[in-house]
């Protein structure tokens, strides 16, 4: 994953048309599979200054994949008039130093941190091994597998990026599903057993947490199901997803 920052200096009389052009340019940018996310911000202290931040799957994907792909022409057609207003355009690599402020806790912290996810996966895989439907898929499971999955879930839900640093990140997780031919009943059983384990280890039961938790589990297992099918050609390089609260942040009673 790489982050591109582009700093513009746009006179006030052109700011409205500049922002309108980027709203149009955002459509092909969002369609590009190399683009993770983007944001255009305007300086409060010096309104002529704008910063565009684009997270790309890699610098190569940006410079060769996106620029050589079908979405670049439509994107560049909108921003071409403002190229001369660029003061800086650079790529930055994440350092791993990142976190969440205390205003809203991460799902990771709300759940109870690493210990909570390790309890969850230990209990969950204990049930998996005994299950007639999905047990055979894990007959030769590495003894460390529950802990590795806890690391993955922890990173997904806002915890330390240990899975990326220690296990190879998204490409390694993808490799665990390629060619497995997971069936829909097996996927559904995996989800149900994980939800049962969440109850058993007493993960937070508030509707906001469970909705966000299940949202990721449904998304992740359906992606794993698709990637496991014969002939699947999934996108091989992507960051570990970072899951948030979505539309319902945690409910904290006042007073």
SULJOJO-V322873 format. One line per field, one symbol per residue. phi: phi as a letter, one per 20 degrees, with the letter a starting at -180 (. if undefined). A space follows every 50 residues. Layout:
BEGIN
phi: ???
END
This chain:
BEGIN
phi: .cdddcddcdggfdfffffffffffffffffffeeeabadcdfffcgfec cddcedfafffffdfffeefefgfffgfegfdffefdbbbdcefenebac fefcffggfffomgfffffgfffgfffgfeefedggfdfdfggeggffff fffffgeoefeffffdcnmggffgffdgmflfefgfgffgffffffffff emfgdfgfffffffgfffffffffgffefgnfcffecbfffdedfmecff ecgen
END
